[in-house]
Amino acid sequence: MSQSFEVAGGNGRLYRLTQEEKDKELARLAGLLERGQSWATPDKLHDYSGFLQINQQFIDWIQASFDAQESENMRMNWKGFVAESSQGSKFLKVQDAWIAKQPSLKQFIADGGQATPRVASQPQAQAAVEMPQEDIPF
């Protein structure tokens, strides 16, 4: 899975594992299981391996979009396209991230956007606790 090409921030690639890669991963899982990692069973074998390219503009876009939300959770969506490498192997291109009610990543970058952090809400002050002298342990 040695691919050498540039991928823009916010985009990624997923490659289907070859049988050789699956065999290596099964051997790795077996080794972990032997060393006491009870979760490392053969059913944990994955079908794809890949990456998501992260850059500062992508982080700023996520932060700006998150700061514009009302809730503490936010959903980011991607589009996937089957593509073919120059060697002829197929992979899944993950690109065109978007967040509802927010400008696209491409638009955010084109506008020179940067994240403006949301003002943190102040924790409510706790009332001072009065302890009678006899309750103080020293």
N, C-alpha and C positions, 0 to 999 in steps of 0.2 A: 504494500500500500504506500509506496513512495511516490507521491504526486508532488511536482514542483511547479506551482503557478501561484499567482497572486489572487487573493480573494478579498474583496472589500469588507470592511468592518460591518458586522451585523449579518453577514452571510456565512454559510458553512457548506460542508460536504459530508455525506454519509456513504460509505462504501460497504457493499455486501462482503462478508468474510468469505474467503476461499476455504476449501476443505482443509488445506494445510494450516491456515490461520485458526480454523475451528479446532483442529487437533491440538495445536499449541495451547490454545486457551483452555481446552479440556484438561490438558496435562497440568497447566498452572492451577486450575481449580482443584484438581486432585491433590496437588502438593499442599495447597492451603488447607484442604480438608484434613489431610494427614497431620498438619501442625495445629489442629484444634479449631479451625475456622468452620464451625458447623453450618454456616450459611452457604459455603462454597460447593454446592452440589451441581451435578451436570445440568439440571434444569435452569441454572443461572447463565448458561451459555447464551450470549447475545448473537444476533444475526448481522448487525451492522456496527461499524466503528467509524468514527469521523471526528469532525471538529467544528467549532463555531469561532470565527475570527472576531476578536474584540479590539476596538480602538477607542480613544478618548471621545471621539464624536458619538460613537454608539452609546457609550456610558452616559454622556451628557444628554442625549436624546431620551434614553430610558429615565434618567433622573428628572428631566423637565416634564416628561409625560406622567411620571409618578407623582410629582409635586402638584400637577393639575388635577389629580384624582381626589375624590372625596373620601375614598376608603383606604384601608391599609393594604389592600391587595389589588393587583392590576394584571390584566391578561395581555400578553403580547402574542401576536399571531405571525406565522410565516407561511410562505408558499413554497411548494416543492416541485421540482421539475426533474424528470429523468434525463440525464445527459450522458454523453459518451466521451471518454478520454481519448487522447491522441493514440493510445495503445489499444483502443477498442473496448476497454472495459466500461461497463455502465455504472453510474453512481447517481445519487440523488443530490441535486443542487438545492440547498435551502437558502432562500433569499426573500427580498421584498417584505421585511418585517413591518408590521403595522400594529398600531394601538388605536382602539376606537376613540373617536372624537379628538384625535391629535393629528398634527401634520405627519406625513410620512417621514421616514429617516432621510430619504433623498431631499425632500423639501426642507427639512430642518437644517441639513448641511448646506443646501443652496442659500438659505436665509442667514447663514453664519451663526446659527443658534448655539447658545450655551445654556447650561442648566442654571436656573436661579433657585437656590435651595428654599424649600418651604420653611416658614418660620415655625420652629418647634413650639408646641403648646407647653405652657409652663405647668409643672406639677402643682397641685393644690398644696398650700402650706399646711402642715399638720399643727394642730393646736398643741401648745406646750403642756406637757404632762406634769402635774404636781404630785410628788411622792411625799407622803408623811415621813418625818424623820425616822420613825421606827422601821420603815420599809427599806431604808438605805442599808446595804449590807456591810458598809465599812465605817 
